[in-house]
């Protein structure tokens, strides 16, 4: 398997990408940019701002309380 990264800002790269999509031997996976909420969550994790639970029951109790159930 080989990975190819294309900067699709140029027309030539866009044409190459279209060609690769049209073949049966290449699989194109478009990389999506995460939305703002996801980026914030990733930042929180990297900064250590996470919740820890000792059990699944504790997690579910906390989630139910925050949901008002």
N, C-alpha and C positions, 0 to 999 in steps of 0.2 A: 504494500500500500504506500502511496505517495501523497503528501499534502502539498497543495499549491495555493498560495495566497495571492489574490488578484486585487489590485487597487482599481476598482471599477469606475474611477472618475474619468478615465480616458475612453474614447470611443473604441479604440483598438481592443482594450481589455473587455469592454462590454460585448464586442463581437466574439471574442474568444470564449467568454462565458456562455453566450448563446450557443456557440458551437458545441461546447462540452455538454451542455444540457440536452442537446439533440442526439448525443451518442448513447449507445447501450452499455458502454464500458466505463463511463464516468458517472459518479454520483456527486451532485453538487449540494452542499449543505450551506445555506445562507446563515451567516452569523448575525444575530439580532442584537441590538443595543438594549440593555435592560431599561425599563421605565424608571421614573424618579423614585417611586415607592420601593422598588427592588434595590436600586442603588443605595438608598438610605438604610435599608435593612442590612445590606452587605457591609456598609460602613459601621453600623452598630455592632455587628458580629466581630469585625476586625478590631474595634475599640474595646471589646469585652463587655458590651452592654447587652447581656443576654439573661434570660431567666433559666433557672435550674430547678428541676423537680426530682424528688426522690422516688416517685412512682408514677405510673400512668393514671392512677386514681387521683393523685394530687394535681396532676396536669388537668384532668377533666373537670375537677372541682373548681379550679381557678378559671378555666375557660367558661364554665357554666355561670359562675358568679359575674364575670365581666360581660356576659351576654344577657344577664338578667333572667336566667332560667332557673 
